[in-house]
Amino acid sequence: MFVSHELLRRGAVEERAYQVNIARACLERSTLVVLPTGMGKTVIAAIVIAEVLRQRGGRILFLAPTKPLVEQHAASMRNVLVVDRITLFTGEATAPEDRELLWRENKIIVSTPQVIRNDLRAERISLDDVSLIVFDEAHRAVGDYAYVDVAAAYKDVPGRLVLGMTASPGSSAEKILEVCGNLGITAVEIRTEYDPDVVPYQHDLQIERIPVEAPDVSKEIRKLLQTVVDEQVARLKKLGFLAGKPKITRKDLLAVGNEARARLDSGVKDGRLYGAMTAQAIAMKADHAIELAETQGLGSLRLYFGNMEKDPKTKADVQFLKHAKVQEAIQLAEATEVEHPKLAKTGWIVRKQFMEKPDSKIIVFAHYRQTADRITQELARIPSVRPMRFVGQASRGEDIGLSQKEQVDILEKFRAGQVNVLVATSIGEEGLDIPQVDLVVFYEPVPSEIRTIQRRGRTGRSAAGRVIMLVTKDTRDEAYLYSARRKERKMHVELDRLRKDLKQKIFVGEPSGETFVAAAPERRIEALRAQSREPPPLPEPRPRASKKGQTTVEDF
């Protein structure tokens, strides 16, 4: 079933109750829409844009923070809307004098906010005839970010309408209210995958955890490097840091570095602070090396040691490499060709998926680029598997990043089937428009609930999907897995609390039915899915012109 509208291409927008409900609310008042990645914020924007143009005419301004997102949104609007005059503004793509003419000639302008702010200041454009501004990644509208200035220039326009969209609104009502105040927004619509008007559109998602055992040599290296960490922690405690902390985490070590640096920056003259910073840096290097040995493989560890030996940049680098236990760990790593079992397991998982479904599309997520490179090489040896690594733009030494054009080209090849496996770092988690995939493989769990949801959300969108997580037993892989689960549960509880807190200060739309907190989500999801599968009652006879179940212009 599709949304029917004179400015939406036929069959372009699948009818989903929560999207239509949110779009309807956004037409009544300026609204911030909070939706997880993959739940169709852009579709909601397209529905709202179509109806604003039909009702009020005028001009639409669609803002996004980066050039790839601007290009993606412009392409989406052209694909979905029956509107010819859609143009794209970025600082690189259009000269100032050209933008002045393009502004007058087009109905929809998709742009980075910095360009619009500059053009407003230079009085090349005016927002007087703008009927709607869409702010993507609206949580950025704080401080001196360009969104704040554009919204301020728009606040005096009569009948103005604002649509803000974000998947990461912030964890407090105060942060959301700050964004709303800066954008001139008076209502909030929050949905999660557990809300009753969303659940019927959530496809089955099979999540499987596969435990693997770290190689014995990795365990030996961990013991050696843990000794280094423990020595530096004892040194830090003697210097007055980490008092009262029995078990030291990476977070604690980072806090020590920040504290010592802040005290030095404030003018405190104390030689012990320099010693603390060196000890903290050595402990962090040893901790990172442990993570590589345990969860990534000895190839990644050898590369880490090798790069540091080739070009030691700090006093801490030199002291770390001279340490007897580190030297022993380097020799152990170099003396073995043992690969981490995750590498072979990833190959087995991918091969099995293609045997069962030859036209599959797969994303393998890896935290580190060198791991992504090694996985890509391994998968390329499997017949019919056409992998390509997908990383960010930054180059690090000999590791060359991908330009925006290269990223777009790879995604086009993936969409067309020329590439059937993307091996992606965090660049594949958000922002860019990656198509629906059949299988997502986590080479390692990540401790962030947002990143976990974003990775997971690449599958199960338009059909059932699978997620496989590789977890090295008795390592930080397990800690990260449980941390992300705990944070995700807390996030849903917090979003429900946020709705209640915000209701005291701003209009909040809420789906009908019991909230996440009020029921066990797994049982509730299954019950709602079962309910949605029940055949609907036969409709009363209706005139032929009104198609059953379709949302039409009049419904707005």
C-alpha positions in Angstrom: 0.0 0.0 0.0 1.4 3.4 -1.0 0.7 7.0 0.0 -1.3 8.8 -2.7 -0.5 12.4 -3.3 -0.4 14.6 -6.3 3.2 15.6 -5.6 4.5 12.2 -4.7 5.5 9.8 -7.4 3.1 6.8 -7.7 4.4 3.9 -5.7 7.3 5.9 -4.2 6.2 6.0 -0.6 5.0 2.9 1.2 2.2 3.7 3.6 3.4 3.3 7.2 1.1 4.4 10.0 3.7 6.0 12.2 5.2 8.0 9.3 1.8 9.3 8.1 0.9 10.1 11.8 4.1 12.0 12.4 3.9 13.8 9.0 0.3 14.9 9.9 1.5 16.3 13.2 4.4 18.1 11.6 2.0 19.9 9.3 0.2 21.4 12.3 3.2 22.9 14.1 7.0 23.1 14.0 8.2 19.7 15.2 11.3 17.8 16.1 11.1 14.2 14.9 13.2 11.7 16.9 13.5 8.4 15.1 16.2 5.6 15.1 18.3 5.2 12.0 16.5 3.3 9.2 13.0 4.2 10.2 12.4 6.7 7.5 13.0 10.3 8.6 13.5 11.3 5.0 10.2 9.7 3.9 8.4 11.8 6.6 10.2 14.9 5.3 9.1 14.1 1.7 5.4 13.7 2.7 5.5 17.0 4.7 7.2 18.9 1.8 4.7 17.6 -0.7 1.7 18.8 1.3 3.3 22.1 2.2 3.9 22.8 -1.5 0.3 21.7 -2.3 -1.3 23.8 0.4 0.9 26.9 0.6 3.4 26.9 -2.3 6.5 29.0 -1.6 10.0 27.6 -1.3 11.4 24.7 0.7 14.8 24.7 2.3 16.3 21.3 3.2 19.5 21.6 5.3 22.0 18.8 6.1 25.4 19.1 7.7 27.7 17.4 5.1 28.0 17.4 1.3 27.4 13.6 1.0 24.1 14.0 3.0 23.1 17.0 0.9 23.7 15.0 -2.3 21.8 12.1 -0.9 18.8 14.1 0.2 18.6 16.0 -3.2 18.6 12.6 -5.0 15.9 11.3 -2.6 13.7 14.3 -3.2 14.1 14.0 -7.0 13.2 10.3 -6.8 10.1 10.7 -4.6 8.6 14.1 -5.5 6.9 15.2 -8.7 8.7 18.5 -8.6 11.2 19.6 -11.3 12.8 22.6 -9.7 15.1 21.0 -7.1 18.6 22.3 -6.8 21.6 21.6 -4.6 23.9 24.1 -2.9 27.3 23.4 -1.4 30.3 25.7 -1.2 32.2 23.7 -3.7 29.4 23.0 -6.2 28.0 26.5 -6.8 29.5 30.0 -7.0 27.7 32.7 -4.9 26.5 34.6 -8.0 25.0 31.3 -9.4 23.2 30.6 -6.2 21.4 33.9 -6.2 19.8 33.0 -9.6 19.2 29.3 -8.6 17.5 30.4 -5.4 15.0 32.4 -7.4 14.4 29.7 -10.0 13.9 26.6 -7.8 11.2 25.4 -5.4 13.3 23.1 -3.3 16.9 24.0 -2.2 19.0 21.3 -0.5 22.1 22.8 1.1 24.7 22.8 3.8 23.8 25.4 6.5 27.1 27.3 6.2 26.3 28.2 2.6 22.8 29.5 3.5 24.2 31.5 6.5 26.8 33.1 4.3 24.2 34.0 1.6 21.9 35.5 4.2 24.7 37.6 5.6 25.6 38.8 2.1 21.9 39.5 1.4 22.0 37.3 -1.7 18.9 35.5 -0.6 15.9 36.1 1.7 13.8 33.5 3.7 10.6 35.6 3.4 9.0 33.3 0.9 10.2 30.0 2.5 7.3 27.9 3.7 9.3 25.2 5.4 12.9 24.6 6.5 14.0 21.0 7.2 16.9 20.6 9.6 18.5 17.1 9.3 20.7 16.0 12.2 18.9 18.7 14.2 20.7 17.9 17.4 23.6 20.0 16.0 21.5 23.2 16.5 23.5 24.4 19.5 26.2 26.9 20.2 27.5 28.7 17.1 26.6 26.1 14.6 25.1 27.5 11.4 21.7 25.9 12.0 21.2 28.4 14.9 21.8 31.4 12.7 19.6 30.2 9.9 16.8 29.5 12.3 17.2 32.9 13.9 16.8 34.6 10.5 13.6 32.5 9.9 11.9 33.2 13.2 10.2 36.5 12.0 8.8 35.0 8.8 4.9 34.8 9.1 3.4 31.3 9.0 6.9 29.7 9.0 7.1 25.9 9.6 10.2 24.0 10.8 10.8 20.2 10.7 13.8 19.0 12.7 15.0 15.4 12.3 17.5 13.4 14.5 18.3 9.9 15.7 20.4 11.2 18.5 18.5 13.8 20.4 20.5 13.9 23.7 19.6 12.2 26.9 18.1 15.1 28.8 14.9 17.2 28.3 17.1 20.3 28.7 19.2 19.4 25.7 16.2 18.8 23.5 14.5 21.9 24.7 17.7 23.9 23.8 17.6 22.5 20.2 13.8 23.2 20.0 14.3 26.8 21.3 17.1 27.5 18.8 15.1 26.2 15.9 11.8 27.7 16.9 10.2 24.3 17.4 7.1 23.9 19.6 6.4 20.1 19.4 8.3 16.8 19.6 7.5 13.4 18.1 9.5 10.5 19.5 9.3 6.9 18.3 11.3 3.7 19.0 11.2 0.3 17.3 9.0 -0.8 20.3 6.1 1.7 19.8 2.8 0.2 18.8 2.4 2.2 15.5 6.0 1.1 14.5 6.1 -2.6 15.4 3.9 -3.8 12.5 6.6 -2.5 10.1 9.5 -4.1 11.9 10.6 -7.2 10.0 11.9 -10.3 11.8 15.5 -9.8 12.8 17.5 -12.9 13.8 20.4 -11.9 16.0 23.0 -14.6 16.7 26.1 -14.5 18.9 29.0 -16.7 17.8 31.7 -17.2 20.5 35.3 -17.7 19.5 38.4 -18.6 21.5 41.4 -16.3 21.5 44.6 -18.1 20.4 46.9 -19.2 23.2 49.6 -16.9 22.0 47.2 -13.9 22.3 46.5 -14.9 25.9 50.3 -15.0 26.6 50.7 -11.5 25.0 47.8 -10.2 27.1 49.5 -11.4 30.3 52.7 -9.6 29.4 51.0 -6.4 28.4 48.7 -6.4 31.4 51.8 -6.3 33.6 52.8 -3.1 31.8 49.3 -1.6 32.5 49.4 -2.6 36.1 52.9 -1.1 36.6 51.7 2.3 35.1 48.6 2.3 37.2 50.7 1.8 40.4 52.9 4.7 39.2 49.8 6.9 38.7 48.5 6.0 42.2 51.8 7.1 43.7 51.4 10.4 41.9 48.0 10.9 43.5 45.7 9.8 40.7 43.1 6.9 40.6 42.6 7.0 44.4 39.9 4.6 45.7 39.5 2.8 42.3 40.1 -0.9 42.8 39.5 -1.9 39.1 40.9 0.5 36.5 39.1 0.8 33.2 40.1 2.6 30.0 37.6 5.3 30.9 39.5 5.9 34.1 42.8 6.2 32.3 41.4 8.7 29.8 40.1 10.8 32.7 43.6 10.8 34.2 45.1 12.2 31.0 42.4 14.9 30.8 42.9 15.9 34.4 46.7 16.2 34.1 46.4 18.1 30.9 43.8 20.5 32.3 46.0 21.2 35.3 49.0 21.9 33.1 47.0 24.1 30.8 45.7 26.1 33.8 49.3 27.0 34.7 50.0 24.6 37.5 53.8 24.0 37.6 54.3 20.4 39.0 56.8 18.0 37.4 54.7 15.1 38.6 52.0 16.0 36.1 54.4 15.3 33.2 55.3 11.9 34.8 51.6 11.2 35.1 50.9 12.0 31.5 53.7 9.7 30.4 52.5 6.8 32.6 48.9 7.3 31.4 50.1 7.2 27.7 52.1 4.0 28.2 49.1 2.4 30.0 46.8 3.4 27.1 49.2 2.0 24.5 49.5 -1.3 26.4 45.7 -1.5 26.8 45.2 -0.8 23.1 47.7 -3.6 22.2 45.8 -6.0 24.5 42.6 -5.2 22.6 44.2 -5.9 19.2 45.7 -9.2 20.4 42.5 -10.4 21.9 39.8 -9.2 19.5 41.4 -8.3 16.2 44.4 -10.6 15.6 48.2 -10.7 15.7 48.4 -9.2 12.2 46.8 -6.0 13.5 49.0 -6.1 16.6 52.2 -6.5 14.5 51.2 -3.5 12.4 50.6 -1.4 15.5 54.0 -2.3 16.9 55.7 -1.9 13.5 54.3 1.6 12.9 55.4 2.7 16.4 58.9 1.3 15.9 59.2 2.9 12.5 58.2 6.4 13.8 58.1 6.8 17.6 56.5 10.2 18.1 56.6 10.8 21.9 58.6 10.0 25.0 55.9 7.5 25.9 56.3 5.7 22.6 60.0 5.2 23.3 59.5 4.1 26.9 56.7 1.7 25.9 58.9 0.0 23.2 61.9 -0.3 25.5 59.9 -2.1 28.2 61.1 -5.7 28.6 57.5 -7.1 28.7 56.6 -5.2 25.5 59.7 -6.5 23.7 58.8 -10.0 24.7 55.2 -9.4 23.4 56.6 -8.1 20.1 58.8 -11.2 19.7 55.9 -13.5 20.4 53.7 -11.7 17.8 56.4 -11.8 15.2 57.2 -15.5 15.8 53.8 -16.8 14.9 51.6 -16.9 11.8 48.5 -17.8 13.8 45.4 -15.8 12.7 42.6 -14.8 15.0 39.8 -17.4 14.5 37.4 -14.6 13.8 38.9 -14.2 10.3 38.2 -17.8 9.3 34.8 -17.7 11.0 33.9 -14.6 9.0 34.8 -16.4 5.7 32.7 -19.4 6.8 29.7 -17.2 7.6 29.9 -15.3 4.3 30.3 -18.5 2.2 27.4 -20.1 3.9 25.1 -17.1 3.3 25.9 -17.1 -0.4 25.3 -20.9 -0.6 21.9 -20.4 0.8 21.1 -17.2 -1.1 23.4 -16.5 -4.0 22.1 -12.9 -4.6 22.7 -11.8 -1.0 24.1 -8.5 0.0 26.3 -8.5 3.2 28.0 -5.9 5.4 30.9 -6.9 7.6 31.6 -4.2 10.2 35.1 -3.9 11.7 36.3 -1.3 14.1 39.8 -0.9 12.7 40.9 -0.2 9.1 43.7 -2.7 9.2 41.2 -5.4 10.2 38.9 -4.3 7.4 41.8 -4.7 4.9 42.6 -8.2 6.2 39.0 -9.3 6.1 38.6 -7.9 2.5 41.7 -9.9 1.4 40.4 -13.1 3.0 36.9 -12.8 1.5 38.3 -12.1 -2.0 39.7 -15.6 -2.0 36.2 -17.1 -1.8 34.6 -17.9 -5.3 31.7 -15.6 -6.2 32.4 -13.2 -3.3 33.1 -9.7 -4.5 34.2 -7.7 -1.4 35.2 -4.1 -1.1 36.4 -2.1 1.9 34.4 1.0 2.8 36.2 3.5 5.0 36.2 7.2 5.7 38.0 10.0 3.9 40.9 10.6 6.3 44.3 9.1 5.3 46.6 7.9 8.0 50.1 7.5 6.8 50.2 4.9 4.1 46.5 4.0 4.8 44.7 6.1 2.1 41.0 7.0 2.8 38.2 7.1 0.2 37.1 10.3 -1.3 33.3 11.2 -1.3 33.1 10.3 -5.0 34.8 6.9 -4.3 32.4 6.2 -1.5 29.4 7.0 -3.7 30.8 4.8 -6.5 31.3 1.9 -4.2 27.7 2.2 -2.9 26.4 2.3 -6.5 28.3 -0.9 -7.2 26.9 -2.5 -4.1 23.4 -1.5 -5.0 23.9 -2.9 -8.5 25.4 -6.2 -7.3 28.8 -5.6 -8.7 30.1 -5.7 -5.1 28.2 -8.1 -2.9 30.1 -7.6 0.4 31.0 -4.3 2.0 33.7 -4.5 4.7 33.0 -1.2 6.5 34.4 0.8 9.4 32.2 3.2 11.3 31.5 5.2 8.0 29.0 2.6 7.2 27.0 3.1 10.4 25.2 6.4 9.6 24.7 9.2 7.2 25.3 7.6 3.8 22.4 5.8 2.1 23.4 2.1 2.2 20.7 -0.2 0.8 19.0 -3.0 2.6 21.2 -6.0 3.2 20.5 -9.7 4.0 23.2 -10.1 6.7 25.2 -7.9 9.0 28.3 -9.3 10.6 29.9 -7.6 13.6 33.6 -8.6 13.6 33.5 -7.3 17.2 30.8 -5.8 19.5 30.9 -2.1 20.1 30.1 -0.6 23.5 27.9 2.2 22.1 24.1 1.4 21.9 23.7 4.0 19.2 26.4 2.4 17.0 25.0 -1.0 17.7 21.5 0.1 16.6 22.9 1.8 13.5 24.9 -1.3 12.5 22.0 -3.6 13.2 19.6 -1.2 11.3 21.3 -1.9 8.0 19.3 -5.1 7.8 15.6 -6.1 8.5 14.3 -2.9 6.8 12.3 -4.1 3.9 12.6 -7.8 4.6 13.7 -10.2 7.3 17.3 -9.9 8.2 20.1 -11.5 10.1 22.8 -10.1 12.4 25.8 -12.2 13.6 28.2 -11.0 16.3 31.6 -12.5 16.7 32.5 -12.5 20.4 35.9 -13.5 21.7 35.4 -15.3 25.0 36.7 -13.9 28.3 37.8 -10.6 26.6 36.5 -7.0 26.3 34.3 -8.3 23.4 32.0 -9.7 26.1 32.1 -6.6 28.2 31.3 -4.4 25.1 28.4 -6.7 24.2 26.8 -6.5 27.6 27.5 -2.8 27.9 25.7 -2.0 24.6 22.7 -4.2 25.6 22.4 -2.5 29.0 22.7 1.0 27.5 20.1 0.2 24.8 17.6 -1.0 27.4 18.3 2.2 29.4 18.0 4.3 26.3 14.5 3.1 25.7 13.5 3.7 29.3 15.1 7.2 29.1 13.2 8.0 25.9 10.0 7.1 27.7 10.9 9.3 30.7 11.9 12.0 28.2 8.4 12.0 26.8 7.0 12.5 30.2 9.5 15.2 31.2 9.0 17.1 27.9 5.2 17.1 28.3 5.5 19.5 31.1 7.2 22.1 28.8 6.3 21.4 25.1 3.7 19.5 23.0 4.7 15.9 22.7 2.9 13.5 20.3 2.7 9.9 21.6 1.7 6.7 20.0 -1.3 5.0 21.5 -0.9 1.7 23.5 1.4 0.8 26.4 4.9 2.2 26.5 8.2 0.3 26.4 8.6 0.4 30.1 5.1 -1.0 30.8 5.7 -4.4 29.1 8.4 -6.9 28.2 9.4 -5.7 24.7 9.9 -9.1 23.1 6.5 -10.4 24.1 4.8 -7.1 23.1 6.5 -7.1 19.7 5.4 -10.6 18.9 1.8 -9.9 20.1 1.7 -6.7 17.9 3.2 -8.5 14.9 0.6 -11.3 15.3 -2.1 -8.7 15.5 -0.9 -7.0 12.4 -0.9 -10.3 10.5 -4.6 -11.0 11.3 -6.8 -10.4 8.2 -8.6 -7.1 8.4 -12.4 -7.1 8.4 -14.0 -6.8 4.9 -14.5 -3.1 4.1 -17.9 -1.6 3.2 -18.4 -1.0 -0.5 -16.8 2.3 -1.5 -16.7 4.4 -4.6 -14.1 3.2 -7.1 -12.1 6.4 -7.0 -11.2 6.0 -3.4 -8.6 3.2 -3.1 -8.8 1.0 -0.1 -6.3 1.8 2.7 -4.5 4.6 0.8 -3.6 7.8 2.5 -4.8 10.7 0.2 -4.3 14.4 0.2 -7.6 14.9 2.1 -6.3 12.8 5.0 -4.0 15.6 5.8 
